[in-house]
Amino acid sequence: MENAHKQLAWDSLTCLVVDDDKFSRTFIKTALKNTREAASAAEAVELLNSFKIDIILLDQQMPGKTGLELARELKNSNNPHLKSLPIIMITVDTKEKTVLDARNLGIQEYLVKPISPLALKKRILNAFGIKQERV
C-alpha cells in the first residue's frame, strides 16, 4: 500500500522547470508528467504565484537573475510554501563556490548537464526523501 501512495504522489507531482534554454526545458518536460516551464526567474515567480508547484528544477546560468539569486529570494520569502519548496539545481556550472552556495541555500540536489531521465527521477525522489527500489 505504501508503494501505491508513493506512485500516486509521483504521478501528481508538479515540477517547475526554470531554464533559459528551450531544449533543456523540453527534455525535462518529456521526462516528467506534470511540468510547468519558465525561461527566466521573473516568469518563474509569476508561475509560483499562480499555480501549485511541488518542486523547482532550476538552471544557474540565466540572463537577468541567476538560479542562485532566485533560490535565495524564495528561501527568504515570507510565503512558507515558497520558502520550503524543494529545489534541484540543473546546470553546467561545476565551480566549487556555486555548488557550496547552492548547498548553503538549502538546495537539495545538484545535477550537472547533460542529465538522464533516470538520474533526474532519482534526484527528485531524493529531494522528497523517497528511497527508490531497485528494478
TAGIPE-V131724 format. One record per backbone hydrogen bond with DSSP energy under -1.0 kcal/mol. CO is the residue of the C=O (numbers start at 1). NH is the residue of the N-H. If there is no record, write none. Layout:
[[CO:NH] [CO:NH]]
This chain:
[[1:5] [2:6] [3:7] [4:8] [5:9] [6:10] [7:11] [8:12] [14:54] [14:55] [15:36] [16:57] [17:38] [18:59] [21:25] [22:26] [23:27] [24:28] [25:29] [26:30] [27:31] [28:32] [34:15] [36:17] [38:19] [40:44] [41:45] [42:46] [43:47] [44:48] [45:49] [47:51] [55:16] [56:88] [57:18] [58:90] [60:62] [60:67] [66:70] [67:71] [68:72] [69:73] [70:74] [71:75] [72:76] [74:77] [79:83] [80:84] [86:56] [87:108] [87:109] [88:58] [89:111] [91:113] [95:99] [96:100] [97:101] [98:102] [99:103] [100:104] [101:105] [102:107] [103:106] [109:89] [111:91] [116:120] [117:121] [118:122] [119:123] [120:124] [121:125] [122:126] [123:127] [124:128] [125:130] [126:129]]
